[in-house]
């Protein structure tokens, strides 16, 4: 049996009062030792981290000049075939 209620897919938005109250609550910074744990208790023993690095910076976008949609579409297809090699 499956049941559902009205408003199931409607998001709940935070009220201004709730947002302002949340700003006043202090956030405590804790470390592993303060919680009574050790490094081995936190990290999965079967997983080995090989490296951590930031993703490559994205290049700037490209503006397509053209008066009509057909010219712009041809330019996009040309770019995808020749430069991006996506088609």
N, C-alpha and C positions, 0 to 999 in steps of 0.2 A: 504494500500500500504506500502511496506517495501523497503527501499533503503539502500545500503551499498556502501562504496567506497573502492578502492584498497588500501591495506596496513592497513586495519582496525585492524588486529591482530598482527601487528608488533610493538614491544615496542619502545618507544622513550628513547634513552640513553642521559644522561647529558654529555655535552661537558666539556673538561678540563677547558676551559675559564669560563664557567658557574659555575663550582665547586669552582674555585679559587675566583671568584667574590662573591659567597655566603659566603665564609669564612670571608670576610671583613665586612659583614653587622652585626652590633651589635644587640644582642637580649636583648630586654628590659624585665626586670622582673616586673610584676605588681601584685598588691594584689586586693582583692575584694573591699576594701574601695576606692582605687584609681580609680576604674572604676565607682564609684557611686552606687554600689550595696550592698546588705546585704546578709547574709548567706541564708536567706529564699528565696531569689530571684534565687539562684544558684541551690540548691538541690531540688529535687522533694519532695513535701510535702506528697505524698502518699506512699513513699518508706522509710522504716526504716532500717538502716544498723545495723544488729545484731552483726556481728564481722568481722574483717578483719585479715587474717593470711596468712603466707607464705605456699606454698605447701611443703609436706614432701620431704626431700632430696632423690634423686634417688640413688639406690644402684649401685654398679659397674656392668659392663657387665660380661658375662661368655664366655670364650673361649672354643670352642669345639675342642678337639684333635682327630685326626684321619687321616688316610692316604687317604681314598677314600670317595666319596660322599655318598655311601650307608651307611657306618658306621656313618657318620655325621648326615644323615637323621634319622637313628634309634635313635641316641642320642637325637636329637631335639624332636622327638615324645615322647620318654621316659620322657624327662624333662617336656613337656607340659602336659602329662597325670598324672605323679606322683607328681611333685613338684609345678607346676603352676596351676594344676587342671583346665586347659583350655579345655581339650577334654574329 
